[in-house]
Amino acid sequence: MTLGVGGLGAYSLITEPALRRERVRLKDFVTGLGSAAGLYAIFQVGDRLARRMMPAGDREIAGIYELRGAAPRAAIATALGLVIGPGEELFWRGLVQRRLMRRFGRLRGTLLASSIYGGVHLVSENLTLTGAAATAGLFWGAVYAREDRVAPLIISHVAWDIWIFLIAPTVKVMPSSRRN
């Protein structure tokens, strides 16, 4: 995943010159961290709904968190923070959504990009993950449509990924699945 998303992020930087010119501002941290907190609250509610409404929701959510044992936590945090979060935002919002908004307008472009982002997760065969990705994609897409900047989204995505996956998952993770 790190190589694939890193490649998409690099491709975005090469093909979309505006991404290379964007600089991080103090306001980006406020927007990024605030939106990460808002998305986390949405996921707390969504987690409970998925477990009640979807027969496999509990198992699928647990399966996502089992991936935490695939590598040391420091390695996962590094990949999420330096490659995966930034790469996804550079590609999905900075390249795909930006171009779709240019072509179809702000609202339609955002909805199309968010739908595609959620849709690519169907290959995981995890409906809960697909729904979660679609929700996060629409949320971050709306922030991008409002801000027209990718920096706050990178901050949001990185903070949210590390928080929900490593620090405060939406489920109680068994101690045996923890690695330092």
Protein Blocks (a to p, Z undefined) as FASTA:
>chain_A
ZZmmmmmmmmmmmmmmklmmpccdfklmmmmmmmmmmmmmmmmmmmmmmmmmpmklmmmm
mmmmmmmmmpcfklmmmmmmmmmmmmmmmmmmmmmmmmmmmmnojklmmmmmmmmmmmmm
mmnopaklmmmmmmmmmmmmmmmmmnopaklmmmmmmmmmmmmmmmmccbdcdfklpcZZ
